[in-house]
């Protein structure tokens, strides 16, 4: 069971009193807050929210960049008993309208930068108060039933907060899925799940006062966990609004960062930079690398860090882990083994278990309560479907080996079905990436006149390396099953990605289909 003393609001309060002069959080371009300063700001924000009608159990939508303020409003919502719904700042139009509806919120906290995309959807929502925290010069106005308030948090009397008593079962926040395969869902995340998420790999941290570097959006688990990691590890966190390849190592060196999280695309962006004799001259000790890419050994030698990997998603945190000694190129694509207390199965479409070594959908449950999502906000049918038979259905296809390790195959919705054969888009992409001159690749299935699907591979060439499509196809005919050889090859300058985690948005590629820059394999 999770000790309530280690739930984030309780930790922040204790740190503010016991080590208040130590830096808690540094935001690149903004400065730093000590634990005491952080709690003072939380009380300011709590007073501001309650002055504008926020009460226990209310939902509060936030449209904010990763910043000092995004951590403060999260803690303030928790302090007054409300639940923050952190919406992706890229949402607009129907995406934003649907997110507001799913939240059931009546109050929005928004940065002036995102107000223009919010205003057009207010008339179709239940929002009655819009709080703009960083534009005091803007005059108040009314849009439909919504009042737009522009007085900053410092104008309200701060709340005098007692010691929080947050528990594992309470909702820490609501985050939205990335929407890479369908409409985004609002995931109810309990504090127990947040605690489990940020606890991964702590036993391998060597620094006595770790410095966690999280250059990711606060509407995603990766960025949301920054403050929690600092509080739990008795260190500090360094945040940046978005990941920057050009600034990554200068940030790490300037702030003495010892720990970070890297996804596949950022990892390859870093590897693509020219090598320098001083690449390993940094304090970075441990990297959570998700997923474990084939180039991992090259990364570890070049930059001088150790790494481990996990498997996870917004709804479940990271319930699988692979230790540093096994996180090498020979295990590329492996998500590890279930952590203590987590049960996992691989099943077919009817939840019947697959034989060892055969791919199946991963379903999981836990012996301990509150370490996975509590459901989808406002979507009881989707919640029931995802939790059918008492197991959470991840939608991810995996294989399990004789050592109990789980290997990612594909998203169920991204598997390509061609002429009766199932094709893993991930395995095909890895094969394409071995062809010289290709920096990125994404495989999707598009409707075929013969039924099932045809394979389309979108590729991004490395700088100065135009792709010879005929040679690429010849290479693939020799290295992948005949049924997996793409019918279509599309060359692009960049792949469509989600802003927070830089995941490829394959639904966009499928929707675009065959474009003028698509080459057809007629053999």
ABEGO torsion letter per residue (X at the ends): XBBAAABAAAAAAAAAAAAAABBABBBBGAEBBBAAAAAAAAAAAAAAAAAAGBBBGBBBBBBBBBBAAAAAAAAAAAAAGBBBBBBBAABBEAAAAAAAAAAGBABBBBBAAAAAAAAAAAAABABABBBBAABAABBBBBBEABBBBABBAAABBBBBBBBBBBBAABBABBBBBAGAABBBBBBBBBAAAAAAAAABGAAABABABBBBBBBBBAABAAAAAAAAAAAAAGBBBBBBABBBAAAAAAAAAAAGBABBBBBAAAAAAAAABBBBAAAABBABABBBBOBBBAAAAAAAAAAGBBBBBBBBBAAAEBABBBBAAABBAAABGBAEBBBBGBBBBBBBAAGBBBBBGBBBBBBBBBABBGABBAEBBGBAAAAAAAABGGBBBAGBBBBBBAAGBBBBABBAAABBBBGGBBBBAAAAAAAAAABBGBABBBBBBBBBAAEEBBBBBBBBBBBGBBBBAAAAAAAAAAABBAAABBABBBBBABBBBBAAAGBBBAAAAAAAEBBAABBBBAX
